[in-house]
């Protein structure tokens, strides 16, 4: 099962559901797990789905939503998210890896299969980021060690306590530290 979003010159509901992909599109991978916040996925997914390549006005990104095993992932709403298994993108170069946030981050940061999979994906990614409490899951991989990070204000202390090698900042809306 492969979910790619945005391909044609004009974004419509039909193109947003397209499963075809362009060879020159940059791969953006969204990692989800049980109890993600729908907005933490939908907001960034919408931005990448509408991003245009100025050279040909086509969508410049191929967006794929993945989870460890694939299938429907429950969100914090009544709407589940379809996902492809992480193994479906094995070996592909990833432009942007996004770890989505949600209440399930607290449990997911202890999911060894998920943490191993994210570390593997990050190794083939040009840049890695998280949305909101996805920083907890990203920190569990060790990728944030020695780097500055931020998360939802309600989770900053947990991030600092649980991952003392991460330089947690409480106030910024976002932080860019090298490729993270």
OpenMM code with the backbone's topology and positions (N, CA, C; nanometers):
from openmm import Vec3, app, unit

residues = "UNK UNK UNK UNK UNK UNK UNK UNK UNK UNK UNK UNK UNK UNK UNK UNK UNK UNK UNK UNK UNK UNK UNK UNK UNK UNK UNK UNK UNK UNK UNK UNK UNK UNK UNK UNK UNK UNK UNK UNK UNK UNK UNK UNK UNK UNK UNK UNK UNK UNK UNK UNK UNK UNK UNK UNK UNK UNK UNK UNK UNK UNK UNK UNK UNK UNK UNK UNK UNK UNK UNK UNK UNK UNK UNK UNK UNK UNK UNK UNK UNK UNK UNK UNK UNK UNK UNK UNK UNK UNK UNK UNK UNK UNK UNK UNK UNK UNK UNK UNK UNK UNK UNK UNK UNK UNK UNK UNK UNK UNK UNK UNK UNK UNK UNK UNK UNK UNK UNK UNK UNK UNK UNK UNK UNK UNK UNK UNK UNK UNK UNK UNK UNK UNK UNK UNK UNK UNK UNK UNK UNK UNK UNK UNK UNK UNK UNK UNK UNK UNK UNK UNK UNK UNK UNK UNK UNK UNK UNK UNK UNK UNK UNK UNK UNK UNK UNK UNK UNK UNK UNK UNK UNK UNK UNK UNK UNK UNK UNK UNK".split()
positions = [
    Vec3(0.0855, -0.1162, 0.0000),
    Vec3(0.0000, 0.0000, 0.0000),
    Vec3(0.0903, 0.1228, 0.0000),
    Vec3(0.0737, 0.2100, -0.0963),
    Vec3(0.1582, 0.3283, -0.1092),
    Vec3(0.0678, 0.4497, -0.1223),
    Vec3(0.0910, 0.5498, -0.0407),
    Vec3(0.0112, 0.6707, -0.0459),
    Vec3(0.1013, 0.7866, -0.0838),
    Vec3(0.0839, 0.8389, -0.2024),
    Vec3(0.1596, 0.9557, -0.2477),
    Vec3(0.0604, 1.0681, -0.2688),
    Vec3(0.0981, 1.1883, -0.2318),
    Vec3(0.0057, 1.3002, -0.2397),
    Vec3(0.0639, 1.4095, -0.3278),
    Vec3(-0.0175, 1.4607, -0.4180),
    Vec3(0.0190, 1.5756, -0.4990),
    Vec3(0.1123, 1.5405, -0.6127),
    Vec3(0.0685, 1.5653, -0.7361),
    Vec3(0.1511, 1.5313, -0.8498),
    Vec3(0.1269, 1.6250, -0.9665),
    Vec3(0.0050, 1.6537, -0.9976),
    Vec3(-0.0280, 1.7279, -1.1190),
    Vec3(-0.0167, 1.8779, -1.1001),
    Vec3(-0.0356, 1.9516, -1.2111),
    Vec3(-0.0209, 2.0964, -1.2070),
    Vec3(-0.1212, 2.1632, -1.1144),
    Vec3(-0.2416, 2.1113, -1.1051),
    Vec3(-0.3439, 2.1714, -1.0209),
    Vec3(-0.3847, 2.0712, -0.9149),
    Vec3(-0.3764, 2.1116, -0.7893),
    Vec3(-0.4107, 2.0208, -0.6800),
    Vec3(-0.5622, 2.0092, -0.6694),
    Vec3(-0.6098, 1.8876, -0.6754),
    Vec3(-0.7520, 1.8595, -0.6578),
    Vec3(-0.7632, 1.7412, -0.5638),
    Vec3(-0.8851, 1.7079, -0.5235),
    Vec3(-0.9033, 1.5910, -0.4387),
    Vec3(-0.8527, 1.4667, -0.5095),
    Vec3(-0.8699, 1.4612, -0.6398),
    Vec3(-0.8236, 1.3446, -0.7145),
    Vec3(-0.6714, 1.3341, -0.7109),
    Vec3(-0.5987, 1.4437, -0.7338),
    Vec3(-0.4531, 1.4362, -0.7337),
    Vec3(-0.3983, 1.4136, -0.5948),
    Vec3(-0.4676, 1.4614, -0.4923),
    Vec3(-0.4206, 1.4408, -0.3559),
    Vec3(-0.4231, 1.2936, -0.3188),
    Vec3(-0.5016, 1.2138, -0.3886),
    Vec3(-0.5099, 1.0707, -0.3605),
    Vec3(-0.4273, 0.9881, -0.4584),
    Vec3(-0.3542, 1.0540, -0.5457),
    Vec3(-0.2776, 0.9845, -0.6480),
    Vec3(-0.1755, 0.8898, -0.5866),
    Vec3(-0.1603, 0.7728, -0.6448),
    Vec3(-0.0588, 0.6789, -0.5985),
    Vec3(0.0595, 0.6756, -0.6944),
    Vec3(0.0550, 0.7537, -0.8018),
    Vec3(0.1687, 0.7591, -0.8923),
    Vec3(0.2734, 0.8537, -0.8361),
    Vec3(0.3968, 0.8411, -0.8836),
    Vec3(0.5023, 0.9274, -0.8338),
    Vec3(0.5907, 0.9733, -0.9478),
    Vec3(0.6505, 1.0907, -0.9330),
    Vec3(0.7438, 1.1447, -1.0317),
    Vec3(0.8835, 1.1051, -0.9913),
    Vec3(0.9670, 1.0754, -1.0902),
    Vec3(1.1043, 1.0366, -1.0616),
    Vec3(1.1852, 1.1490, -0.9988),
    Vec3(1.1514, 1.2742, -1.0316),
    Vec3(1.2298, 1.3866, -0.9808),
    Vec3(1.1721, 1.4489, -0.8535),
    Vec3(1.0612, 1.3966, -0.8037),
    Vec3(1.0017, 1.4503, -0.6814),
    Vec3(1.0864, 1.4114, -0.5609),
    Vec3(1.0958, 1.5018, -0.4649),
    Vec3(1.1702, 1.4761, -0.3420),
    Vec3(1.0788, 1.4003, -0.2459),
    Vec3(1.1282, 1.2916, -0.1905),
    Vec3(1.0489, 1.2072, -0.1015),
    Vec3(1.0412, 1.2669, 0.0385),
    Vec3(0.9184, 1.2873, 0.0866),
    Vec3(0.8935, 1.3323, 0.2232),
    Vec3(0.8172, 1.2208, 0.2931),
    Vec3(0.8725, 1.1735, 0.4030),
    Vec3(0.8147, 1.0610, 0.4761),
    Vec3(0.7634, 1.1095, 0.6109),
    Vec3(0.6367, 1.0813, 0.6378),
    Vec3(0.5724, 1.1154, 0.7642),
    Vec3(0.5558, 0.9870, 0.8444),
    Vec3(0.6184, 0.9795, 0.9605),
    Vec3(0.6088, 0.8615, 1.0463),
    Vec3(0.4969, 0.8843, 1.1470),
    Vec3(0.4004, 0.7911, 1.1479),
    Vec3(0.2882, 0.7990, 1.2420),
    Vec3(0.2856, 0.6739, 1.3303),
    Vec3(0.2140, 0.6847, 1.4397),
    Vec3(0.1975, 0.5776, 1.5377),
    Vec3(0.0638, 0.6020, 1.6052),
    Vec3(0.0178, 0.5097, 1.6840),
    Vec3(-0.1146, 0.5220, 1.7465),
    Vec3(-0.1260, 0.6503, 1.8276),
    Vec3(-0.2401, 0.7157, 1.8143),
    Vec3(-0.2774, 0.8341, 1.8904),
    Vec3(-0.1975, 0.9584, 1.8521),
    Vec3(-0.1679, 0.9721, 1.7209),
    Vec3(-0.1060, 1.0963, 1.6743),
    Vec3(-0.2125, 1.2054, 1.6704),
    Vec3(-0.1654, 1.3295, 1.6721),
    Vec3(-0.2556, 1.4438, 1.6585),
    Vec3(-0.2763, 1.4655, 1.5089),
    Vec3(-0.3981, 1.4598, 1.4654),
    Vec3(-0.4299, 1.4725, 1.3241),
    Vec3(-0.3714, 1.6003, 1.2639),
    Vec3(-0.3799, 1.7112, 1.3350),
    Vec3(-0.3267, 1.8377, 1.2855),
    Vec3(-0.1752, 1.8324, 1.2663),
    Vec3(-0.1053, 1.7577, 1.3526),
    Vec3(0.0402, 1.7466, 1.3416),
    Vec3(0.0820, 1.6738, 1.2140),
    Vec3(-0.0066, 1.5945, 1.1583),
    Vec3(0.0178, 1.5314, 1.0283),
    Vec3(-0.0399, 1.6172, 0.9159),
    Vec3(-0.1656, 1.6571, 0.9306),
    Vec3(-0.2357, 1.7252, 0.8213),
    Vec3(-0.1722, 1.8578, 0.7831),
    Vec3(-0.1257, 1.9361, 0.8793),
    Vec3(-0.0661, 2.0659, 0.8485),
    Vec3(0.0576, 2.0534, 0.7601),
    Vec3(0.1603, 1.9819, 0.8056),
    Vec3(0.2801, 1.9666, 0.7224),
    Vec3(0.2522, 1.8913, 0.5916),
    Vec3(0.1663, 1.7917, 0.5953),
    Vec3(0.1331, 1.7169, 0.4747),
    Vec3(0.0701, 1.8092, 0.3708),
    Vec3(-0.0166, 1.8987, 0.4151),
    Vec3(-0.0797, 1.9938, 0.3247),
    Vec3(0.0235, 2.0861, 0.2608),
    Vec3(0.1174, 2.1340, 0.3405),
    Vec3(0.2209, 2.2245, 0.2882),
    Vec3(0.3030, 2.1546, 0.1799),
    Vec3(0.3519, 2.0344, 0.2071),
    Vec3(0.4328, 1.9636, 0.1074),
    Vec3(0.3500, 1.9211, -0.0129),
    Vec3(0.2247, 1.8901, 0.0078),
    Vec3(0.1392, 1.8471, -0.1028),
    Vec3(0.1118, 1.9603, -0.2016),
    Vec3(0.1165, 2.0835, -0.1565),
    Vec3(0.0905, 2.1979, -0.2431),
    Vec3(0.2173, 2.2657, -0.2950),
    Vec3(0.3330, 2.2250, -0.2469),
    Vec3(0.4584, 2.2892, -0.2878),
    Vec3(0.4853, 2.2626, -0.4351),
    Vec3(0.5156, 2.3685, -0.5084),
    Vec3(0.5365, 2.3587, -0.6527),
    Vec3(0.6834, 2.3702, -0.6881),
    Vec3(0.7260, 2.2985, -0.7897),
    Vec3(0.8593, 2.3104, -0.8473),
    Vec3(0.8542, 2.4272, -0.9454),
    Vec3(0.9297, 2.5341, -0.9224),
    Vec3(0.9199, 2.6508, -1.0103),
    Vec3(0.9586, 2.6211, -1.1555),
    Vec3(1.0380, 2.5184, -1.1789),
    Vec3(1.0816, 2.4875, -1.3159),
    Vec3(0.9671, 2.4384, -1.4032),
    Vec3(0.8745, 2.3606, -1.3455),
    Vec3(0.7672, 2.3030, -1.4283),
    Vec3(0.6286, 2.3144, -1.3644),
    Vec3(0.6178, 2.3819, -1.2516),
    Vec3(0.4928, 2.4020, -1.1789),
    Vec3(0.4270, 2.2714, -1.1349),
    Vec3(0.5003, 2.1628, -1.1366),
    Vec3(0.4482, 2.0359, -1.0857),
    Vec3(0.4803, 2.0280, -0.9362),
    Vec3(0.4130, 1.9389, -0.8671),
    Vec3(0.4436, 1.9218, -0.7262),
    Vec3(0.5855, 1.8701, -0.7131),
    Vec3(0.6628, 1.9314, -0.6252),
    Vec3(0.8026, 1.8954, -0.6092),
    Vec3(0.8274, 1.7846, -0.5093),
    Vec3(0.7218, 1.7386, -0.4419),
    Vec3(0.7396, 1.6400, -0.3360),
    Vec3(0.6467, 1.5202, -0.3539),
    Vec3(0.6977, 1.4057, -0.3208),
    Vec3(0.6168, 1.2842, -0.3083),
    Vec3(0.6039, 1.2591, -0.1589),
    Vec3(0.4829, 1.2629, -0.1073),
    Vec3(0.4585, 1.2464, 0.0357),
    Vec3(0.4071, 1.1062, 0.0650),
    Vec3(0.4699, 1.0414, 0.1628),
    Vec3(0.4311, 0.9065, 0.2018),
    Vec3(0.4123, 0.9029, 0.3529),
    Vec3(0.3000, 0.8484, 0.3966),
    Vec3(0.2704, 0.8318, 0.5387),
    Vec3(0.2989, 0.6860, 0.5732),
    Vec3(0.3879, 0.6653, 0.6716),
    Vec3(0.4275, 0.5292, 0.7080),
    Vec3(0.4127, 0.5046, 0.8574),
    Vec3(0.3984, 0.3775, 0.8899),
    Vec3(0.4019, 0.3315, 1.0286),
    Vec3(0.4801, 0.2007, 1.0288),
    Vec3(0.5104, 0.1489, 1.1440),
    Vec3(0.5926, 0.0280, 1.1513),
    Vec3(0.5351, -0.0833, 1.0640),
    Vec3(0.4081, -0.1164, 1.0816),
    Vec3(0.3477, -0.2279, 1.0079),
    Vec3(0.2529, -0.1854, 0.8968),
    Vec3(0.2254, -0.0552, 0.8840),
    Vec3(0.1287, -0.0090, 0.7858),
    Vec3(-0.0130, -0.0315, 0.8344),
    Vec3(-0.1098, 0.0095, 0.7552),
    Vec3(-0.2512, -0.0064, 0.7902),
    Vec3(-0.3078, 0.1208, 0.8503),
    Vec3(-0.4278, 0.1097, 0.9039),
    Vec3(-0.4940, 0.2253, 0.9648),
    Vec3(-0.4354, 0.2536, 1.1024),
    Vec3(-0.4003, 0.3786, 1.1247),
    Vec3(-0.3450, 0.4229, 1.2527),
    Vec3(-0.4468, 0.5148, 1.3181),
    Vec3(-0.4827, 0.4845, 1.4411),
    Vec3(-0.5780, 0.5669, 1.5151),
    Vec3(-0.5147, 0.7016, 1.5482),
    Vec3(-0.5933, 0.8071, 1.5370),
    Vec3(-0.5479, 0.9415, 1.5746),
    Vec3(-0.6182, 0.9818, 1.7031),
    Vec3(-0.5983, 1.1048, 1.7443),
    Vec3(-0.6692, 1.1542, 1.8628),
    Vec3(-0.8076, 1.2055, 1.8267),
    Vec3(-0.8519, 1.1782, 1.7032),
    Vec3(-0.9860, 1.2157, 1.6584),
    Vec3(-1.0590, 1.0882, 1.6183),
    Vec3(-1.1715, 1.1020, 1.5533),
    Vec3(-1.2461, 0.9855, 1.5060),
    Vec3(-1.1953, 0.9380, 1.3693),
    Vec3(-1.0968, 1.0091, 1.3134),
    Vec3(-1.0472, 0.9773, 1.1790),
    Vec3(-0.9161, 0.9009, 1.1875),
    Vec3(-0.9136, 0.7747, 1.1438),
    Vec3(-0.7863, 0.7017, 1.1383),
    Vec3(-0.7078, 0.7430, 1.0134),
    Vec3(-0.5776, 0.7195, 1.0156),
    Vec3(-0.4881, 0.7560, 0.9065),
    Vec3(-0.4398, 0.6284, 0.8369),
    Vec3(-0.4574, 0.6189, 0.7046),
    Vec3(-0.3983, 0.5047, 0.6342),
    Vec3(-0.2468, 0.5243, 0.6252),
    Vec3(-0.1729, 0.4170, 0.6392),
    Vec3(-0.0273, 0.4266, 0.6314),
    Vec3(0.0289, 0.3058, 0.5584),
    Vec3(0.1414, 0.3274, 0.4949),
    Vec3(0.2159, 0.2187, 0.4318),
    Vec3(0.3153, 0.1665, 0.5353),
    Vec3(0.3575, 0.0418, 0.5228),
    Vec3(0.4603, -0.0068, 0.6158),
    Vec3(0.5942, 0.0622, 0.5872),
    Vec3(0.6702, 0.0873, 0.6899),
    Vec3(0.8004, 0.1510, 0.6730),
    Vec3(0.8860, 0.0729, 0.5738),
    Vec3(0.8725, -0.0580, 0.5727),
    Vec3(0.9527, -0.1407, 0.4814),
    Vec3(0.9266, -0.1076, 0.3345),
    Vec3(0.8137, -0.0448, 0.3033),
    Vec3(0.7797, -0.0134, 0.1641),
    Vec3(0.8683, 0.0960, 0.1047),
    Vec3(0.9400, 0.1691, 0.1889),
    Vec3(1.0291, 0.2733, 0.1377),
    Vec3(1.1759, 0.2402, 0.1640),
    Vec3(1.2018, 0.1166, 0.2018),
    Vec3(1.3391, 0.0740, 0.2327),
    Vec3(1.4318, 0.1023, 0.1148),
    Vec3(1.5462, 0.1576, 0.1459),
    Vec3(1.6473, 0.1822, 0.0451),
    Vec3(1.6293, 0.3095, -0.0354),
    Vec3(1.5199, 0.3796, -0.0161),
    Vec3(1.4964, 0.5036, -0.0917),
    Vec3(1.5613, 0.6226, -0.0205),
    Vec3(1.6137, 0.7138, -0.0988),
    Vec3(1.6693, 0.8370, -0.0433),
    Vec3(1.5531, 0.9260, -0.0003),
    Vec3(1.5592, 0.9753, 0.1199),
    Vec3(1.4527, 1.0576, 0.1757),
    Vec3(1.5011, 1.2017, 0.1840),
    Vec3(1.4236, 1.2926, 0.1301),
    Vec3(1.4583, 1.4340, 0.1402),
    Vec3(1.4278, 1.4845, 0.2806),
    Vec3(1.3053, 1.4601, 0.3294),
    Vec3(1.2632, 1.5082, 0.4606),
    Vec3(1.1898, 1.3980, 0.5347),
    Vec3(1.2363, 1.3680, 0.6536),
    Vec3(1.1718, 1.2705, 0.7414),
    Vec3(1.1035, 1.3492, 0.8529),
    Vec3(0.9723, 1.3281, 0.8690),
    Vec3(0.8934, 1.4008, 0.9682),
    Vec3(0.8343, 1.3006, 1.0667),
    Vec3(0.8695, 1.3136, 1.1940),
    Vec3(0.8095, 1.2316, 1.2992),
    Vec3(0.6939, 1.3131, 1.3562),
    Vec3(0.5730, 1.2631, 1.3367),
    Vec3(0.4510, 1.3345, 1.3748),
    Vec3(0.4302, 1.3245, 1.5263),
    Vec3(0.3703, 1.4269, 1.5848),
    Vec3(0.3463, 1.4306, 1.7284),
    Vec3(0.2088, 1.3804, 1.7674),
    Vec3(0.1909, 1.3621, 1.8949),
    Vec3(0.0615, 1.3193, 1.9475),
    Vec3(0.0749, 1.2618, 2.0860),
    Vec3(-0.0392, 1.2353, 2.1479),
    Vec3(-0.0385, 1.1775, 2.2825),
    Vec3(0.0312, 1.0421, 2.2854),
    Vec3(0.0303, 0.9725, 2.1732),
    Vec3(0.0954, 0.8423, 2.1646),
    Vec3(0.2466, 0.8499, 2.1666),
    Vec3(0.3035, 0.9691, 2.1620),
    Vec3(0.4499, 0.9838, 2.1637),
    Vec3(0.5095, 0.9297, 2.2931),
    Vec3(0.4401, 0.9482, 2.4045),
    Vec3(0.4914, 0.9035, 2.5337),
    Vec3(0.5106, 0.7519, 2.5334),
    Vec3(0.4165, 0.6793, 2.4784),
    Vec3(0.4283, 0.5337, 2.4675),
    Vec3(0.5251, 0.4952, 2.3560),
    Vec3(0.5161, 0.5655, 2.2445),
    Vec3(0.5946, 0.5305, 2.1266),
    Vec3(0.7441, 0.5518, 2.1448),
    Vec3(0.7850, 0.6404, 2.2342),
    Vec3(0.9285, 0.6606, 2.2540),
    Vec3(0.9934, 0.5385, 2.3181),
    Vec3(0.9120, 0.4447, 2.3672),
    Vec3(0.9637, 0.3192, 2.4222),
    Vec3(0.9395, 0.2006, 2.3294),
    Vec3(0.8911, 0.2266, 2.2085),
    Vec3(0.8647, 0.1213, 2.1096),
    Vec3(0.9943, 0.0943, 2.0320),
    Vec3(1.0637, -0.0122, 2.0681),
    Vec3(1.1956, -0.0378, 2.0103),
    Vec3(1.1915, -0.0578, 1.8590),
    Vec3(1.0866, -0.1200, 1.8050),
    Vec3(1.0765, -0.1390, 1.6601),
    Vec3(1.0620, -0.0045, 1.5897),
    Vec3(0.9813, 0.0841, 1.6447),
    Vec3(0.9624, 0.2168, 1.5871),
    Vec3(1.0917, 0.2975, 1.5938),
    Vec3(1.1579, 0.2948, 1.7080),
    Vec3(1.2817, 0.3718, 1.7261),
    Vec3(1.3896, 0.3227, 1.6298),
    Vec3(1.4047, 0.1917, 1.6159),
    Vec3(1.5022, 0.1360, 1.5202),
    Vec3(1.4681, 0.1792, 1.3779),
    Vec3(1.3401, 0.1733, 1.3429),
    Vec3(1.2971, 0.2099, 1.2072),
    Vec3(1.3253, 0.3572, 1.1784),
    Vec3(1.2986, 0.4448, 1.2738),
    Vec3(1.3244, 0.5880, 1.2541),
    Vec3(1.4740, 0.6123, 1.2390),
    Vec3(1.5562, 0.5449, 1.3179),
    Vec3(1.7017, 0.5603, 1.3052),
    Vec3(1.7482, 0.5171, 1.1662),
    Vec3(1.6923, 0.4093, 1.1156),
    Vec3(1.7277, 0.3613, 0.9821),
    Vec3(1.6848, 0.4613, 0.8763),
    Vec3(1.5620, 0.5115, 0.8868),
    Vec3(1.5129, 0.6109, 0.7912),
    Vec3(1.5967, 0.7386, 0.7973),
    Vec3(1.6325, 0.7808, 0.9173),
    Vec3(1.7106, 0.9036, 0.9335),
    Vec3(1.8466, 0.8928, 0.8651),
    Vec3(1.9031, 0.7735, 0.8634),
    Vec3(2.0343, 0.7540, 0.8008),
    Vec3(2.0309, 0.7811, 0.6509),
    Vec3(1.9144, 0.7666, 0.5887),
    Vec3(1.9036, 0.7929, 0.4445),
    Vec3(1.8251, 0.9214, 0.4160),
    Vec3(1.8183, 1.0101, 0.5155),
    Vec3(1.7419, 1.1341, 0.5025),
    Vec3(1.8334, 1.2553, 0.4957),
    Vec3(1.7987, 1.3487, 0.4077),
    Vec3(1.8729, 1.4740, 0.3975),
    Vec3(1.8475, 1.5610, 0.5201),
    Vec3(1.7225, 1.5627, 0.5669),
    Vec3(1.6898, 1.6374, 0.6882),
    Vec3(1.5836, 1.5601, 0.7652),
    Vec3(1.5859, 1.5801, 0.8967),
    Vec3(1.4961, 1.5082, 0.9871),
    Vec3(1.4305, 1.6113, 1.0777),
    Vec3(1.3003, 1.5958, 1.0999),
    Vec3(1.2322, 1.6872, 1.1904),
    Vec3(1.1184, 1.6153, 1.2617),
    Vec3(1.0637, 1.6836, 1.3598),
    Vec3(0.9460, 1.6322, 1.4298),
    Vec3(0.8483, 1.7463, 1.4433),
    Vec3(0.7251, 1.7098, 1.4650),
    Vec3(0.6207, 1.8074, 1.4907),
    Vec3(0.5769, 1.7875, 1.6351),
    Vec3(0.5840, 1.8950, 1.7115),
    Vec3(0.5345, 1.8975, 1.8481),
    Vec3(0.5953, 1.7850, 1.9312),
    Vec3(0.5130, 1.7008, 1.9935),
    Vec3(0.5636, 1.5964, 2.0824),
    Vec3(0.6325, 1.4826, 2.0078),
    Vec3(0.6348, 1.4878, 1.8759),
    Vec3(0.7161, 1.3927, 1.8000),
    Vec3(0.8623, 1.4036, 1.8395),
    Vec3(0.9013, 1.5173, 1.9006),
    Vec3(1.0384, 1.5353, 1.9490),
    Vec3(1.0741, 1.4314, 2.0547),
    Vec3(0.9767, 1.3853, 2.1316),
    Vec3(1.0030, 1.2806, 2.2313),
    Vec3(1.0469, 1.1521, 2.1619),
    Vec3(0.9776, 1.1168, 2.0549),
    Vec3(1.0112, 0.9955, 1.9800),
    Vec3(1.1466, 1.0138, 1.9115),
    Vec3(1.1682, 1.1292, 1.8529),
    Vec3(1.2950, 1.1571, 1.7870),
    Vec3(1.4102, 1.1543, 1.8876),
    Vec3(1.3889, 1.2079, 2.0062),
    Vec3(1.4934, 1.2054, 2.1095),
    Vec3(1.5274, 1.0625, 2.1504),
    Vec3(1.4290, 0.9748, 2.1513),
    Vec3(1.4533, 0.8347, 2.1894),
    Vec3(1.5477, 0.7637, 2.0929),
    Vec3(1.5610, 0.8152, 1.9719),
    Vec3(1.6535, 0.7557, 1.8744),
    Vec3(1.7972, 0.7950, 1.9026),
    Vec3(1.8189, 0.8981, 1.9835),
    Vec3(1.9528, 0.9494, 2.0093),
    Vec3(1.9944, 1.0575, 1.9108),
    Vec3(1.9130, 1.0826, 1.8083),
    Vec3(1.9487, 1.1811, 1.7069),
    Vec3(1.9531, 1.3244, 1.7601),
    Vec3(1.8865, 1.3495, 1.8714),
    Vec3(1.8863, 1.4846, 1.9278),
    Vec3(1.9959, 1.5050, 2.0328),
    Vec3(2.0692, 1.4005, 2.0655),
    Vec3(2.1752, 1.4130, 2.1657),
    Vec3(2.2752, 1.5205, 2.1237),
    Vec3(2.3042, 1.6123, 2.2160),
    Vec3(2.3989, 1.7191, 2.1898),
    Vec3(2.3445, 1.8305, 2.1031),
    Vec3(2.2159, 1.8252, 2.0733),
    Vec3(2.1555, 1.9272, 1.9874),
    Vec3(2.0476, 2.0035, 2.0645),
    Vec3(2.0155, 2.1209, 2.0135),
    Vec3(1.9064, 2.2007, 2.0679),
    Vec3(1.7749, 2.1448, 2.0167),
    Vec3(1.6719, 2.1455, 2.1012),
    Vec3(1.5405, 2.0948, 2.0608),
    Vec3(1.4322, 2.1643, 2.1402),
    Vec3(1.3113, 2.1559, 2.0867),
    Vec3(1.1939, 2.2094, 2.1539),
    Vec3(1.0773, 2.1163, 2.1222),
    Vec3(0.9768, 2.1205, 2.2033),
    Vec3(0.8545, 2.0443, 2.1802),
    Vec3(0.7382, 2.1268, 2.2335),
    Vec3(0.6206, 2.0681, 2.2370),
    Vec3(0.5049, 2.1356, 2.2953),
    Vec3(0.5409, 2.1775, 2.4373),
    Vec3(0.4998, 2.2967, 2.4761),
    Vec3(0.5362, 2.3498, 2.6081),
    Vec3(0.5038, 2.2531, 2.7210),
    Vec3(0.3960, 2.1756, 2.7042),
    Vec3(0.3538, 2.0830, 2.8082),
    Vec3(0.4479, 1.9631, 2.8206),
    Vec3(0.5296, 1.9382, 2.7190),
    Vec3(0.6186, 1.8220, 2.7177),
    Vec3(0.7663, 1.8582, 2.7305),
    Vec3(0.7988, 1.9864, 2.7362),
    Vec3(0.9396, 2.0279, 2.7427),
    Vec3(1.0122, 1.9693, 2.8640),
    Vec3(0.9488, 1.9726, 2.9797),
    Vec3(1.0153, 1.9207, 3.0995),
    Vec3(1.0369, 1.7701, 3.0884),
    Vec3(0.9400, 1.6977, 3.0337),
    Vec3(0.9561, 1.5536, 3.0149),
    Vec3(1.0724, 1.5256, 2.9197),
    Vec3(1.0809, 1.6044, 2.8123),
    Vec3(1.1901, 1.5876, 2.7165),
    Vec3(1.3240, 1.6108, 2.7863),
    Vec3(1.3327, 1.7158, 2.8665),
    Vec3(1.4570, 1.7466, 2.9378),
    Vec3(1.4909, 1.6401, 3.0415),
    Vec3(1.3914, 1.5934, 3.1165),
    Vec3(1.4151, 1.4941, 3.2211),
    Vec3(1.4531, 1.3579, 3.1633),
    Vec3(1.3807, 1.3173, 3.0622),
    Vec3(1.4004, 1.1826, 3.0054),
    Vec3(1.5261, 1.1749, 2.9185),
    Vec3(1.5637, 1.2862, 2.8548),
    Vec3(1.6765, 1.2863, 2.7619),
    Vec3(1.7736, 1.3985, 2.7989),
    Vec3(1.8552, 1.3772, 2.9023),
    Vec3(1.9430, 1.4834, 2.9520),
    Vec3(2.0507, 1.5272, 2.8523),
    Vec3(2.0774, 1.4494, 2.7489),
    Vec3(2.1770, 1.4879, 2.6485),
    Vec3(2.1204, 1.5808, 2.5419),
    Vec3(1.9910, 1.6094, 2.5493),
    Vec3(1.9266, 1.7015, 2.4556),
    Vec3(1.9201, 1.8385, 2.5216),
    Vec3(1.9586, 1.9409, 2.4497),
    Vec3(1.9548, 2.0782, 2.5011),
    Vec3(1.8151, 2.1357, 2.4757),
    Vec3(1.7245, 2.1145, 2.5684),
    Vec3(1.5845, 2.1548, 2.5523),
    Vec3(1.5694, 2.3044, 2.5781),
    Vec3(1.5062, 2.3711, 2.4839),
    Vec3(1.4730, 2.5121, 2.4995),
    Vec3(1.3215, 2.5218, 2.5121),
    Vec3(1.2761, 2.5987, 2.6072),
    Vec3(1.1340, 2.6016, 2.6406),
    Vec3(1.0499, 2.6962, 2.5556),
    Vec3(1.1056, 2.8035, 2.5024),
    Vec3(1.0249, 2.9072, 2.4397),
    Vec3(1.0145, 2.9069, 2.2878),
    Vec3(1.1130, 2.8631, 2.2135),
    Vec3(1.1032, 2.8767, 2.0671),
    Vec3(0.9866, 2.7975, 2.0080),
    Vec3(0.9373, 2.8471, 1.8972),
    Vec3(0.8334, 2.7747, 1.8235),
    Vec3(0.8970, 2.6615, 1.7450),
    Vec3(1.0178, 2.6844, 1.6943),
    Vec3(1.0916, 2.5790, 1.6261),
    Vec3(1.2410, 2.6044, 1.6428),
    Vec3(1.3188, 2.5002, 1.6232),
    Vec3(1.4639, 2.5099, 1.6294),
    Vec3(1.5200, 2.4298, 1.5131),
    Vec3(1.6193, 2.4860, 1.4467),
    Vec3(1.6950, 2.4144, 1.3434),
    Vec3(1.8362, 2.4006, 1.3953),
    Vec3(1.8824, 2.2783, 1.4102),
    Vec3(2.0188, 2.2521, 1.4542),
    Vec3(2.0809, 2.1563, 1.3545),
    Vec3(2.1634, 2.2094, 1.2682),
    Vec3(2.2249, 2.1357, 1.1577),
    Vec3(2.1164, 2.0759, 1.0696),
    Vec3(2.1152, 1.9450, 1.0499),
    Vec3(2.0158, 1.8836, 0.9600),
    Vec3(1.8907, 1.8380, 1.0346),
    Vec3(1.8762, 1.8784, 1.1596),
    Vec3(1.7588, 1.8411, 1.2385),
    Vec3(1.6785, 1.9656, 1.2736),
] * unit.nanometer
topology = app.Topology()
chain = topology.addChain("A")
for resn in residues:
    res = topology.addResidue(resn, chain)
    for name in ("N", "CA", "C"):
        topology.addAtom(name, app.Element.getBySymbol(name[0]), res)
